[in-house]
Every structure is written in structure tokens, then in C-alpha cells.
Amino acid sequence: MTDTGISLGMDQSHNRGLLFVFVAGVLWSTIGLGIRLIGLAR
């Protein structure tokens, strides 16, 4: 028999990890635009 509480917790942490990877990708790909905008503010 399997414990559904453990598998649910692992699934939830997996989904959270996927969300963090996606957010990190978005932030890394927009950092160039942020640096360029900082340069224009001077």
C-alpha cells in the first residue's frame, strides 16, 4: 500500500520547483532589458 499523503506532498513540491524554474527563466531573460533601462535613466 502507498501513502497518498507522501505522494501528494512530493507532487506539490515538484510543481513548486517547476514554477521556480519558470520564474527564474523569465527573470534571467529580462535582465538585459532592465540593465538597458537603468542606463537610459542617467
Biopython code that builds the backbone (N, CA, C, O; Angstrom):
import numpy as np
from Bio.PDB.StructureBuilder import StructureBuilder

atoms = [
    (1, "MET", "N", (0.846, -1.195, 0.000)),
    (1, "MET", "CA", (0.000, 0.000, 0.000)),
    (1, "MET", "C", (0.879, 1.241, 0.000)),
    (1, "MET", "O", (1.967, 1.255, 0.574)),
    (2, "THR", "N", (0.388, 2.265, -0.647)),
    (2, "THR", "CA", (1.131, 3.523, -0.696)),
    (2, "THR", "C", (0.418, 4.567, 0.145)),
    (2, "THR", "O", (-0.802, 4.540, 0.304)),
    (3, "ASP", "N", (1.199, 5.473, 0.672)),
    (3, "ASP", "CA", (0.650, 6.568, 1.476)),
    (3, "ASP", "C", (0.400, 7.749, 0.552)),
    (3, "ASP", "O", (1.347, 8.324, 0.015)),
    (4, "THR", "N", (-0.863, 8.118, 0.358)),
    (4, "THR", "CA", (-1.188, 9.198, -0.572)),
    (4, "THR", "C", (-0.718, 10.551, -0.057)),
    (4, "THR", "O", (-0.510, 11.464, -0.856)),
    (5, "GLY", "N", (-0.548, 10.706, 1.229)),
    (5, "GLY", "CA", (-0.071, 11.975, 1.780)),
    (5, "GLY", "C", (1.350, 12.282, 1.354)),
    (5, "GLY", "O", (1.682, 13.432, 1.067)),
    (6, "ILE", "N", (2.191, 11.261, 1.311)),
    (6, "ILE", "CA", (3.580, 11.465, 0.903)),
    (6, "ILE", "C", (3.659, 11.787, -0.579)),
    (6, "ILE", "O", (4.387, 12.696, -0.980)),
    (7, "SER", "N", (2.910, 11.044, -1.405)),
    (7, "SER", "CA", (2.968, 11.295, -2.844)),
    (7, "SER", "C", (2.371, 12.659, -3.183)),
    (7, "SER", "O", (2.838, 13.319, -4.111)),
    (8, "LEU", "N", (1.365, 13.084, -2.459)),
    (8, "LEU", "CA", (0.778, 14.397, -2.696)),
    (8, "LEU", "C", (1.779, 15.489, -2.352)),
    (8, "LEU", "O", (1.898, 16.473, -3.082)),
    (9, "GLY", "N", (2.492, 15.327, -1.257)),
    (9, "GLY", "CA", (3.483, 16.319, -0.872)),
    (9, "GLY", "C", (4.611, 16.408, -1.876)),
    (9, "GLY", "O", (5.099, 17.500, -2.165)),
    (10, "MET", "N", (5.036, 15.265, -2.418)),
    (10, "MET", "CA", (6.102, 15.276, -3.420)),
    (10, "MET", "C", (5.619, 15.920, -4.702)),
    (10, "MET", "O", (6.373, 16.650, -5.344)),
    (11, "ASP", "N", (4.383, 15.669, -5.088)),
    (11, "ASP", "CA", (3.823, 16.273, -6.294)),
    (11, "ASP", "C", (3.728, 17.786, -6.138)),
    (11, "ASP", "O", (4.008, 18.532, -7.076)),
    (12, "GLN", "N", (3.337, 18.229, -4.960)),
    (12, "GLN", "CA", (3.218, 19.660, -4.703)),
    (12, "GLN", "C", (4.586, 20.326, -4.738)),
    (12, "GLN", "O", (4.720, 21.419, -5.287)),
    (13, "SER", "N", (5.597, 19.696, -4.167)),
    (13, "SER", "CA", (6.932, 20.283, -4.197)),
    (13, "SER", "C", (7.501, 20.256, -5.610)),
    (13, "SER", "O", (8.255, 21.154, -5.982)),
    (14, "HIS", "N", (7.158, 19.249, -6.401)),
    (14, "HIS", "CA", (7.591, 19.198, -7.799)),
    (14, "HIS", "C", (6.995, 20.364, -8.583)),
    (14, "HIS", "O", (7.690, 21.022, -9.356)),
    (15, "ASN", "N", (5.699, 20.615, -8.377)),
    (15, "ASN", "CA", (5.041, 21.734, -9.063)),
    (15, "ASN", "C", (5.646, 23.068, -8.634)),
    (15, "ASN", "O", (5.816, 23.967, -9.457)),
    (16, "ARG", "N", (5.968, 23.199, -7.355)),
    (16, "ARG", "CA", (6.592, 24.426, -6.870)),
    (16, "ARG", "C", (7.975, 24.603, -7.513)),
    (16, "ARG", "O", (8.357, 25.715, -7.878)),
    (17, "GLY", "N", (8.710, 23.511, -7.645)),
    (17, "GLY", "CA", (10.013, 23.567, -8.293)),
    (17, "GLY", "C", (9.897, 23.989, -9.745)),
    (17, "GLY", "O", (10.693, 24.799, -10.221)),
    (18, "LEU", "N", (8.915, 23.450, -10.454)),
    (18, "LEU", "CA", (8.701, 23.861, -11.845)),
    (18, "LEU", "C", (8.359, 25.342, -11.943)),
    (18, "LEU", "O", (8.816, 26.027, -12.857)),
    (19, "LEU", "N", (7.568, 25.829, -11.015)),
    (19, "LEU", "CA", (7.224, 27.250, -11.002)),
    (19, "LEU", "C", (8.473, 28.110, -10.776)),
    (19, "LEU", "O", (8.661, 29.127, -11.443)),
    (20, "PHE", "N", (9.324, 27.692, -9.829)),
    (20, "PHE", "CA", (10.555, 28.446, -9.564)),
    (20, "PHE", "C", (11.473, 28.459, -10.782)),
    (20, "PHE", "O", (12.082, 29.485, -11.082)),
    (21, "VAL", "N", (11.580, 27.340, -11.482)),
    (21, "VAL", "CA", (12.421, 27.278, -12.680)),
    (21, "VAL", "C", (11.867, 28.197, -13.759)),
    (21, "VAL", "O", (12.628, 28.893, -14.430)),
    (22, "PHE", "N", (10.558, 28.205, -13.930)),
    (22, "PHE", "CA", (9.938, 29.071, -14.928)),
    (22, "PHE", "C", (10.155, 30.546, -14.598)),
    (22, "PHE", "O", (10.514, 31.333, -15.474)),
    (23, "VAL", "N", (9.939, 30.922, -13.335)),
    (23, "VAL", "CA", (10.126, 32.313, -12.913)),
    (23, "VAL", "C", (11.591, 32.732, -13.067)),
    (23, "VAL", "O", (11.875, 33.850, -13.496)),
    (24, "ALA", "N", (12.517, 31.839, -12.718)),
    (24, "ALA", "CA", (13.939, 32.153, -12.868)),
    (24, "ALA", "C", (14.277, 32.385, -14.332)),
    (24, "ALA", "O", (15.039, 33.298, -14.649)),
    (25, "GLY", "N", (13.729, 31.583, -15.224)),
    (25, "GLY", "CA", (13.967, 31.768, -16.657)),
    (25, "GLY", "C", (13.453, 33.102, -17.156)),
    (25, "GLY", "O", (14.119, 33.776, -17.943)),
    (26, "VAL", "N", (12.276, 33.483, -16.704)),
    (26, "VAL", "CA", (11.706, 34.780, -17.110)),
    (26, "VAL", "C", (12.570, 35.918, -16.592)),
    (26, "VAL", "O", (12.845, 36.871, -17.321)),
    (27, "LEU", "N", (13.003, 35.826, -15.333)),
    (27, "LEU", "CA", (13.826, 36.895, -14.766)),
    (27, "LEU", "C", (15.175, 36.999, -15.473)),
    (27, "LEU", "O", (15.632, 38.101, -15.776)),
    (28, "TRP", "N", (15.816, 35.856, -15.737)),
    (28, "TRP", "CA", (17.116, 35.877, -16.417)),
    (28, "TRP", "C", (16.993, 36.424, -17.832)),
    (28, "TRP", "O", (17.898, 37.115, -18.300)),
    (29, "SER", "N", (15.902, 36.134, -18.522)),
    (29, "SER", "CA", (15.789, 36.600, -19.895)),
    (29, "SER", "C", (15.398, 38.071, -19.986)),
    (29, "SER", "O", (15.564, 38.673, -21.047)),
    (30, "THR", "N", (14.891, 38.663, -18.928)),
    (30, "THR", "CA", (14.530, 40.082, -18.981)),
    (30, "THR", "C", (15.568, 40.979, -18.303)),
    (30, "THR", "O", (15.392, 42.197, -18.275)),
    (31, "ILE", "N", (16.640, 40.410, -17.757)),
    (31, "ILE", "CA", (17.616, 41.228, -17.045)),
    (31, "ILE", "C", (18.328, 42.203, -17.995)),
    (31, "ILE", "O", (18.687, 43.308, -17.588)),
    (32, "GLY", "N", (18.531, 41.802, -19.250)),
    (32, "GLY", "CA", (19.159, 42.702, -20.226)),
    (32, "GLY", "C", (18.339, 43.961, -20.444)),
    (32, "GLY", "O", (18.888, 45.060, -20.520)),
    (33, "LEU", "N", (17.043, 43.804, -20.543)),
    (33, "LEU", "CA", (16.158, 44.958, -20.696)),
    (33, "LEU", "C", (16.237, 45.858, -19.468)),
    (33, "LEU", "O", (16.261, 47.083, -19.595)),
    (34, "GLY", "N", (16.276, 45.259, -18.288)),
    (34, "GLY", "CA", (16.375, 46.056, -17.061)),
    (34, "GLY", "C", (17.665, 46.852, -17.010)),
    (34, "GLY", "O", (17.659, 48.020, -16.623)),
    (35, "ILE", "N", (18.760, 46.238, -17.392)),
    (35, "ILE", "CA", (20.046, 46.946, -17.393)),
    (35, "ILE", "C", (20.027, 48.076, -18.417)),
    (35, "ILE", "O", (20.556, 49.156, -18.154)),
    (36, "ARG", "N", (19.435, 47.845, -19.560)),
    (36, "ARG", "CA", (19.362, 48.894, -20.593)),
    (36, "ARG", "C", (18.505, 50.063, -20.097)),
    (36, "ARG", "O", (18.841, 51.224, -20.334)),
    (37, "LEU", "N", (17.405, 49.759, -19.412)),
    (37, "LEU", "CA", (16.553, 50.838, -18.890)),
    (37, "LEU", "C", (17.263, 51.636, -17.805)),
    (37, "LEU", "O", (17.061, 52.846, -17.698)),
    (38, "ILE", "N", (18.094, 50.976, -16.996)),
    (38, "ILE", "CA", (18.873, 51.687, -15.983)),
    (38, "ILE", "C", (19.844, 52.637, -16.663)),
    (38, "ILE", "O", (20.052, 53.758, -16.201)),
    (39, "GLY", "N", (20.440, 52.186, -17.763)),
    (39, "GLY", "CA", (21.369, 53.039, -18.497)),
    (39, "GLY", "C", (20.684, 54.255, -19.105)),
    (39, "GLY", "O", (21.307, 55.311, -19.205)),
    (40, "LEU", "N", (19.425, 54.143, -19.513)),
    (40, "LEU", "CA", (18.688, 55.260, -20.081)),
    (40, "LEU", "C", (18.255, 56.264, -19.032)),
    (40, "LEU", "O", (17.984, 57.420, -19.357)),
    (41, "ALA", "N", (18.185, 55.837, -17.764)),
    (41, "ALA", "CA", (17.698, 56.707, -16.694)),
    (41, "ALA", "C", (18.738, 57.756, -16.299)),
    (41, "ALA", "O", (18.406, 58.722, -15.612)),
    (42, "ARG", "N", (19.972, 57.582, -16.719)),
    (42, "ARG", "CA", (21.007, 58.551, -16.331)),
    (42, "ARG", "C", (20.922, 59.814, -17.103)),
    (42, "ARG", "O", (21.724, 60.723, -16.889)),
]
sb = StructureBuilder()
sb.init_structure("model")
sb.init_model(0)
sb.init_chain("A")
sb.init_seg("    ")
for serial, (resi, resn, name, xyz) in enumerate(atoms, 1):
    if name == "N":
        sb.init_residue(resn, " ", resi, " ")
    sb.init_atom(name, np.array(xyz, "f"), 0.0, 1.0, " ", f" {name:<3s}", serial, name[0])
structure = sb.get_structure()
